[in-house]
Amino acid sequence: MNLIARYKNQYQGAYQGAADNDVVRQLLHKYGITEPLYEQWLTETGGGPIGPDWYDGVGDLEQSQKKAREEGWTILGFVIGWDGAGNPIALQSNGAVSVEDHNFGGVHALAASFRELLANNVSS
């Protein structure tokens, strides 16, 4: 079973449901996002939880980019979700997934890649 199939099995009922592939591609293209597994995950699940955090669906991603800029977050990259404390989680240009912590400061890596993020939060 591939990683996304395992994700869908584990998070059954918690993710939003499939998104239109053309809409996903256009949105990611607009922001220069080329991570194929993220695109596939977003298309097949529509967004949802990964571990303890929530990852935006297609309808929320534009708003998250705007919110991160307006609130003065310093994290660079494409905001793909928010942790339970309201910190932005971003897909970085080097492929890493990071979070900016407003309580303790700084940007911290969650995973070296989206693949690693999924693999670390999905059972085998």
N, C-alpha and C positions, 0 to 999 in steps of 0.2 A: 504494500500500500504506500503510495507516495505521501509526501509531507503534507500537502494540502488536504488530501483525503483523510489523513490521520487527524489533522486539525478539525475538519468538519465533523468527524466522528466524535472527537473529544468535546468539542464545544457545541454539540448538537442543540439547536434551539436558542443559542445565545448570540449567534452571528445574525446579521441583518438579511441575508439572502442575496442571490446573484444580482449583479449590476450589469447594465448594458455595456458590452465590450467597447463599442465606439465612443461612448461617453467617457469611459475610463481612459482610453487611449488619448482622446483629445485633451482631457484635463492634465494627464501626466506629461504629454507633449508640451503643453503650454508652459509648464514649469521645468522642462528639461529632465524629467525623471525617466530613466531608462532601465531600472531594476526589473527584470522580467518576472521574478518570483513575486515581487510586491504587486506588479500589475495582475498577475494570475490570481493571487490571493484576493485582491480587491474585487476583481471581476467575479470570482466564484463565491465569495462570501459577502460582499457588500460592506465589509467593515465589521468590527466586533472586538471582543476581548482577546488578548494574548497575555496569558499569565494574569497578573492582577490589574493590568492597565487596559484602557479602552482605546481602540484605533478607529479613526474616523471612517465613515462611509463616504461615497462620492459626493453626496449632498452636503457634507460638513467640511470637506477639505478646503474649499475656497474661503469659508468663514474662518477656519483655523489659521490660514496664512495671514488674513487681515487682522485677526485678534492678536496674534504673536507680534506683529509689527506695531499695532496701536498700543499694546501694553508694554512695549519697550523691552521685550525679551532679546537677549543678545545671541541666542543660539542661531547658528547658520544652518541652512538646509531647508528641506521641505517638511513642514510639520504634518505628521501622520496621525497624531493622537495626543492624548493628555493623560497623565498619571492620576492616581487617586487624590493627590494633593493639589491638582490643578497646574502642574508643570508641563510644558510642551515637550513632546517626544518628536524628534526629527530624523529623517533619513538624510544623512550627510552626503556631500559630493563624493567622498571616498567609499561610500557604500555602508558605512557604519551607522548604527542606530544609537542616538544619544538623547539624553534628557538634561534640561537645565533645571537646577534645583534652586528655588527661590528662598528656601529656609537656610540652607548651608552655603549657597553660592556655587558657582561654577557649572560647567557642562561636563557630564559624566557619560561614558560609553555604557550602553546596555548590552550591545552585541557588536561584533565586528562586521556583521552583515544581517540583512533581513532573514536570510536562510538560517543563520545561527540563532536569531531571535526566536523564530518559529520552532526550530529543533530543540531549543532549551526549554520550551514551554508546552511541548506536545509529547505525550508518552509514545513509546515505541510500539 
